[in-house]
């Protein structure tokens, strides 16, 4: 009984070529799709693309709506912050002691002077 014979380089090349030829023949013998089947595939592809385009448009619209809502909320927050700051400024202004003006200081000084003169007489 003979032992196992290792395939040589030429044997491996021949086996690869025969496998390649067999695969090409299988592709050649494969039936071509009919016109109706091609049209159906094209229609399904168009429907799929249309559906995907609608999904993308809906996603863009949702993002824009969310962005508009966020901007509106920021504007509302800024308005509320400005109103609160104005109220705080008004409260601080009311709480601050009023400094007399120069005319008021002069009038008070003149009144003290007149009272002092009146006491001396």
C-alpha positions in Angstrom: 0.0 0.0 0.0 1.3 3.4 -1.0 1.6 6.3 1.5 0.0 9.7 1.2 1.5 11.7 -1.6 1.9 15.5 -0.9 0.4 17.6 -3.8 3.1 19.5 -5.5 3.0 23.2 -6.6 1.8 22.3 -10.1 -1.0 20.2 -8.6 -2.2 23.0 -6.4 -2.1 25.5 -9.3 -4.1 23.1 -11.5 -6.7 22.6 -8.7 -7.1 26.4 -8.2 -7.5 26.9 -12.0 -10.1 24.2 -12.3 -12.0 25.6 -9.3 -11.9 29.1 -10.8 -13.2 27.8 -14.2 -16.0 25.9 -12.4 -17.1 29.0 -10.5 -17.1 31.1 -13.7 -19.2 28.5 -15.5 -21.7 28.5 -12.6 -22.0 32.3 -12.9 -22.4 32.1 -16.7 -25.2 29.5 -16.3 -27.0 31.5 -13.7 -30.3 32.7 -15.3 -30.7 36.5 -15.8 -33.5 38.2 -14.0 -36.6 39.1 -16.1 -37.6 42.6 -16.9 -40.6 42.4 -14.5 -38.3 41.3 -11.7 -35.9 44.1 -12.4 -38.7 46.6 -12.5 -40.0 45.2 -9.2 -36.6 45.5 -7.6 -36.2 49.1 -8.8 -39.7 50.0 -7.4 -38.8 48.5 -4.0 -35.5 50.4 -4.0 -37.4 53.7 -4.8 -39.9 53.0 -2.0 -37.1 52.3 0.4 -35.3 55.5 -0.5 -38.5 57.5 -0.3 -39.2 56.0 3.2 -35.6 56.8 4.3 -35.9 60.4 2.9 -39.1 60.9 4.9 -37.5 59.6 8.1 -34.6 61.9 7.6 -36.9 64.9 6.9 -38.9 64.1 10.0 -35.7 63.8 12.1 -34.5 67.2 10.7 -37.9 68.7 11.5 -37.8 67.3 15.0 -34.3 68.6 15.6 -35.3 72.1 14.3 -38.4 72.1 16.6 -36.3 71.1 19.6 -33.7 73.8 18.7 -36.5 76.4 18.4 -38.0 75.3 21.7 -34.6 75.5 23.4 -33.9 79.0 21.9 -37.3 80.2 23.1 -36.7 78.8 26.6 -33.3 80.6 26.6 -34.9 83.8 25.6 -37.6 83.4 28.3 -34.9 82.6 30.9 -32.9 85.7 29.8 -36.0 87.9 30.0 -36.8 86.5 33.5 -33.2 87.0 34.6 -33.3 90.6 33.3 -36.6 91.3 35.2 -35.2 89.7 38.4 -32.0 91.8 38.0 -34.1 94.9 37.6 -36.2 94.1 40.6 -33.0 93.4 42.6 -31.5 96.7 41.5 -34.7 98.6 42.4 -34.8 96.9 45.8 -31.2 97.7 46.4 -31.8 101.3 45.4 -34.8 101.5 47.8 -32.8 100.0 50.6 -29.8 102.3 50.2 -30.0 105.3 52.4 -30.7 108.4 50.4 -27.8 110.9 50.4 -28.8 114.5 50.7 -28.0 116.7 47.7 -25.9 119.8 48.0 -29.0 122.0 48.0 -30.5 120.0 50.9 -27.3 120.2 52.9 -27.1 124.0 52.3 -30.8 124.4 53.4 -30.1 122.3 56.6 -27.0 124.4 57.4 -29.0 127.6 56.8 -31.7 126.4 59.1 -29.2 125.6 61.9 -27.7 129.0 61.5 -31.0 130.7 61.7 -32.0 128.7 64.8 -28.7 129.7 66.5 -29.3 133.4 65.7 -32.8 133.1 67.0 -31.6 131.6 70.3 -29.2 134.5 70.8 -31.8 137.2 70.5 
